[in-house]
Every structure is written in C-alpha cells, then in structure tokens.
Amino acid sequence: MSAFLRLAALLAFVPFIVAAPSATACTGTISSLDDVSTAVKCTTLNINKFTVPAGKTFELDLASGTTVNLLGDVTFAVKNWAGPLFQIRTDKLIASSGKDITFNGNGHSFDGNGPSYWDGQGGNGGVTKPHPMMKYNVKVLNSPAHTYSVSNPAKLVMSKLIIDNSTGDVANSKSDGKAVGYNIDGFDVSTTDLTIEDSTIHNQDDCIAINKGGDIVFQRNSCTGGHGISIGSVSSDATVSGITIKDNTITNKSTGATVSNITYSGNTGTGLRKFGVLIDQSYPSTLGTPGTGVKLSGVNFAGSTNSISVASGAKRVAVNCGACSGTWEWSALKVSGGSEGKINYSDHFAKYNCD
C-alpha cells in the first residue's frame, strides 16, 4: 500500500515511568539471559553485547529508580514463533510503589534479524514472525513484524528513538516482487498519557497506529516509507480522544467505538502516492460503503499549517463518513498536487487550502 497520512530503537535516551518493586543500590550486568534474574535486583543495570537464544524473550522486571545502560548490541536468534523478543513487564508491578526508569541506548541496537523472516506478507501470512518485537523500549533494526506495542500503566515519554527497517523496502525471492517488509508498524498504541517525540521511523506500514486511549502526543517525528499516522482498528468498546499530532514529517485509517478531539498541527507530508488525508469509515476497504460503528467527531487541522503534497495520480483529501458529527476546523491544512477525492462531509468543516 502506498504512503498517505491517514486518520484510521537506537534509543539514545528514553525516560519512561513505571511502577516497580524495590531494589538495591548496586550495579547488575547482563551478558546472557542467565544473568537477568540477579541483575534486575540492582538499580543500575548494564547490558553488554550478546545474542538472545532463538525462541526466548529478553524480559526485564525493573525496580523503581533503575537506570539501564545498553553497552553493546543485542541480537535475537531466529525462530518462527510468536514473541515478543524484548519485554519490560508491568503486570507484576504495584502501581503506587515505583517510578522513574531511565534507559540509555548509548548508540547501540536491538537487532531482530528481520530479513530472515520477511516474505512480503508481514503478520498477515507466511511464516510465523515474533511481534511485537519490543514491548516497551530502544535503535531497533529489522523488526520481523510490528515493532513497539505500548500500553503503559503510567506517564510515559519515548524520545529520540530510531526504528530502521529500511532494508525491507526491496523485494526478495519470497515476496513475489513486492517490498519484502510488509505490515511492519512502528508503534501500536493502546494507552493514555503517552508522548512519542523526536524519533525517526522507517518502516513499511503505520508509523503509529493509535487503537485506544487518550492524552497522546506524537510530535517532531520523521516517518518514512510507510502509511503515515493512523487512528484506527478501534475495538467495539474503545474510545480514542485527546490526540495531538504535531510538527511531524511524513515522507513517501478509524472502526463500535468513539474517536474525538483529534488535532493535527504543523505536520509536513511529501511525495504521498495515494492520499494526502484519508478519513474513511469503510476500513478495511477504501472508500466503500462507510460503517457507523465508530462515532467520529472533532477532527481538526489547526494551529500551525499542515503542509501536504501528493503525487500527480493521488487524491488530495478524501472523507468517507458514516457516523461523523460536529464542525471540524480545517483552516490550517494546505494540500498541493493531485486531484480532489471523494468527500461526503464537506458541509461540516472549513475548506482546506489548495495550491
């Protein structure tokens, strides 16, 4: 699928806050999975270069106030299994007891060996691929399928991440001429009080897919090669509200639930090949008969100008509403190139600017 902005980790330094059990002011070192259970009892944790055995999860149950230092590249051996490859557990933790976990990537990578799995089908078929690769946080290189699944129990800031799946842009012998890295999301988000900022994501599907939650900020990020920013795949009892998409650059979808109060400000999209902006309630088809399961309101392009340019054969804007309401403010959307798309809700939002 081509790139578009859709409503639907070399981790140099990532602070995130979780609740956790107490620990000792010592330094623990991890050079294999055998070291983990002892090392996590310390509040300073150093991870050296090593390879995680095939079919195993590298899991950390971190204590309150822990600082984690990645001192070498961590590579995951290949096996066709469900994963995840790396996980920071939160289900064991007591919400009132801990906070302030700091993860320093120091220029190192978590390498998922994606090319060994990639077959042009992503998580939709082919061999079983471990996904998400990361449950919480670090440079992520060659994720086999989805990269981050975020469902933090407390305030979380993820900053200066790199997701590099650029190798997946080309075909291989198993992908039937298609880009081999298919259906590789950057971030799948179902949470509240989350900020993702100042990060670089090169992948082959949604840069971020927000499926549930609110008070989510996605700002100053660069998204390349994928579908852009998606608010969609919303489950029947879910609510998405209070989302700020600000000052991002997108180069080269929404489903019974409610989606409301979505603001785009200062974003840039270039070279988009199918749509500049697509708001479509007929997912997974495109611009078919819209459903009414999702109640959609308050979709705004406001504040700083959102500047979008599309290819000559693309549609600038398409809106396909089955259950939309309210007046939408679109005065800060400027779209150039392409041609007008289908819009069935145009009487309810201020006309966007078009070159």
N, C-alpha and C positions, 0 to 999 in steps of 0.2 A: 504494500500500500504506500502511496506517496505521502510526502510530508504536508502537514497543514496544522494550523492552530485550531484545536477542537475543544468545545465545551463537552462533553460526554460524561578501593577508594583510596587512589593515593590520598589518604586523609592527612593533610599537613597538620591540621589541628581541628579536632572536633570535640567541643564540650557537649555533654548531654547529661541530664539529671535523671537518676532513677533511685528508687528506694532499695536498700540493701542491708544485709546483716553486718554486724561489727567485724573488725579485723585488727591485726597487729601492725604497728608502725615498723614494718620490715620490708625487705626487697625480695620478691619472688621472681624466679627465672623460669621461662618456658622454652625448652628446646625440643620437646616432643609432647605428645598428648599425655604421656605418663607423668609429666611434671605439673599438670594443671591443678589437680585437687589440692596439692600442697601450696602452690604458688599463689592461688587466689585468696589465701588466708592473710596475705600481706596487702598493705595499702600502696605499695609501689610494685608494679608488675612489668618486667622486661620480657619481651617476646623476641627470641632470636630466629634466625633463618632456619626453617625446617619444612619438611613435607608431611602433610596430614595424610594418613593412610586412606586408601580407597574405601568408600562406604562409611566413613566416620565423620561425625560433626565435631568441629573445634568449638567447644562450648565454654563460656566464661560466666560464672555466677559471682559478680563483683560486689565487693563490700563498699559501704558508704565512704566517700572521700578518696577512692582509689584513683591513682594516676597510672595509665597504661602507656608504655613506650614500645613502639614497634621498631626493633633494631635490625631487622632483616626481612627479606621477602618470604612470605608464607605461600606455599604451593599446595594445591589439593590434587591428589592422585585420582585417576579416572575410574568411575564405575557408574553403570546405569542404575541409578537409584533415586529416591525422592528428595533427599537432602533434608534440611539445608546444610550448606558447607560450613558456615560460621554462624554462631548464635550467642547473643548475650541474653540470658534468661531473665525474665521479670516475674514469672508466675510464682516463684518461690519467695519473692521479696515482700517485706512488710512495709506498707505504704508510708508509715509515719517514721520509719527508723533511719532512712538513708537518703543521700543525695550527692550531687557534685562528683560525677565521674568524668575524668578528663582522658581523652585518647589522643596521643601524639603519634601521627603516622611517620614523621621524620623522613619523608621521601620514599618510603618502601611500599610494596604492593601486596595485595591478596590476589593470587592468580588462580582462577577457576578452571583453566585448561579448556576454555570454551571450544576451540577448533576441533577437539576430539569428540564433541557431542553434536556440533552444528550440522544440520542436514536440510536447512531451508524450511523446516516445519515448526521450529520453536517448541512451545509447550502444547501444540495442537496435534501432535502425532510424532511418528518416527520413534527413535529410541527414547527411553526414559531419561530425563535430564533433571539433575538436582536443582530445585528452585523453591523459594528464592535462594540466591547464593548467600546473601548476607541478611541475617535478622539482627539488626542494628548496624553496627557501623563497621570502611577505612579507605591508595589508588586501587580500585577494583579493575582487574584486567581480564577480559574474555570470560564474562559470566556465561555459563551454559544456557540459562534461560533468564527469567526475571532476576533482577539484581537485589534490590532492597525491599523488604516488607516492613513497614513502620506502623506500629501500634503501641506507642509509648504510653506508660501509665502516669507520667508527669511531664512537666515542661521539657521540651527537647529542642535544641538548636543543632542542626547539622550544617557545617560550613566548610568551604574550601575542599569539597570532595572532587575526585576525578573518577568517572566511570568511562573506561576506554574499551569499547567493543568495536572499534573501527575496522578490525580485521574481518568482521562479519559483513562488510559491505559488498563483498565479492562472492561469486558462486564457487562451489566445489563439485566434486564428482557425484555427490549425493543429493544435491539441491535442485537438479533439473533446470539449470540455467538461472535460477533465482538467487538473490542475495542470500548467503548461507545463514546469516544471523537473523532469524525471523522471530517475531514475538518476544523480543528482549526488552522488557520495561526497565526504565531506570529506577523509579520509585513507585511502589504501590502503597497507598496511604489510606488507613482507616483509623483515625485518631483525632485528638483535639490538642490545641496549644503546641503546635509544631511550626518551626521555621526551618526552611531549607534555603541556603543562600550562598552566593559567591562560588558556585560549583560549575564544573564542566562535564557535560554528559554527551557522549557519542554512542548512540545505540540504534536499534532497528525497530522500535515500537514507541509506546508512550514515553516521553521524557519523564513525566509524572502523571500518574492516574490517581485521582482522589475519589475514593469509593464511599467514604463515610466520614463524618466528623465536622469540625468547625474550628475557627480561630487558627487557620492555617495560612502561613505566608510563604510564598515561593518567589524569591526576589534575587535579581542580579545574577541569574544563572545563564549559562550558554547551553543550548540544546541543538545538537547536530545529528542529521541522518535519520531521525525517527518521525513520529507522528505529532510531536509537539506536546501541548499541555491539555490533558484530558480530565474532565469531571464526568465520570460515567461509570457504567457497570454497577449501578447503585442497587442494593438489595431491597426487597419489598418493605422492610421496616426501618430503613435507614434515612437519615437526614444529613444533608450537606448544606452548611450555611456559614457565612462569615469567612469567605476565602478571598485573599488578596494575591493577585498575580501581578508583579511589579518589576519593571526595568529588566526584563529578560530578553535574550536574543535567541530566536528560533531560526535555524538555517536548514536550506533544502527541505469527545463524543458524549448522553445522560439517559436511565432506565428504572411496584408501587412504593414511592418514596417522595421526598421533597428536596429540591435544590433551590437555594435562595441566597440573595445578598452576595453576589459574585462580582468582584471589581477587578478590571484589567487597567493598569496604568503604566505608561512608559515602556511598553514592550515593543520589540522590533522583530519582524519576520521577513525573511528574504528568500527568493527562489522557491516559493511554495508551489507545488506542482498540481494539486487538485483543488484545494480551497484555501482562501485566506482565513476566513472564520466560518466554521460549520457548527450550527446548533441544530441537532437532529434528534427527534424523539422516535425515530423508526429503527434505531440500532438493534440488531447488527446489520440490517440492510441500510443502504444510504439513500435518503430522500424518498423512501417508500411511504406507505400509509402510516402516519405517526400514531404512536400509542398514547395512552392517557394515564399510565401508571405512575409517572413521575410528575409532581407538581412543580413547575419551573417558574420562578419569579425573581425580579431584581437582578437582571444580568446587565452590568454597566461597563462601558468604556469611558472612564472619567479621569480627571486629573491630568497628568502629563500625556501627550499624544502617543497613541499606539500606532506605529507606522508599519504597514504590512504591504509587501509587494509580491505579486503572484506571477507565474509563468503565463505565456500568451494563451495557452489552452485551458487555464484554470478558471475557476469561479471566484470572484472576489469575496462574496458573502452569500451564504445560504442559511435560511432559517425555516425549519420544518416543525411547527408546533402542533401538538395535540392537546396539551394541558398547560398552557402558558398564561400568566396573568401579570397585571401591573404595567406601569410605564417604565420603560428602560431608557437610560441615558447613554447615548452613543456618540455624543459630540466629539469625543477625544479619540475616535477611530478614523484613521486615514488609510485608504487602500488604493493601490495603483496596479495597473496591468490587468490582464484577463478580461472577463466579462461578468455581467451580473448573474447571480444564481437565483434559484427559486426562493422566494420569501413569502410566507403566508401570515406574517405577524407584523408587517411593516407599519401599520397604523398606530402601533403602540410603543415605538421607540424613535428618538430623534434620528434623522437621516445621517448616516456616516458621510465623511468627506471622501471624495473620489477624484483621483487625477485622471 
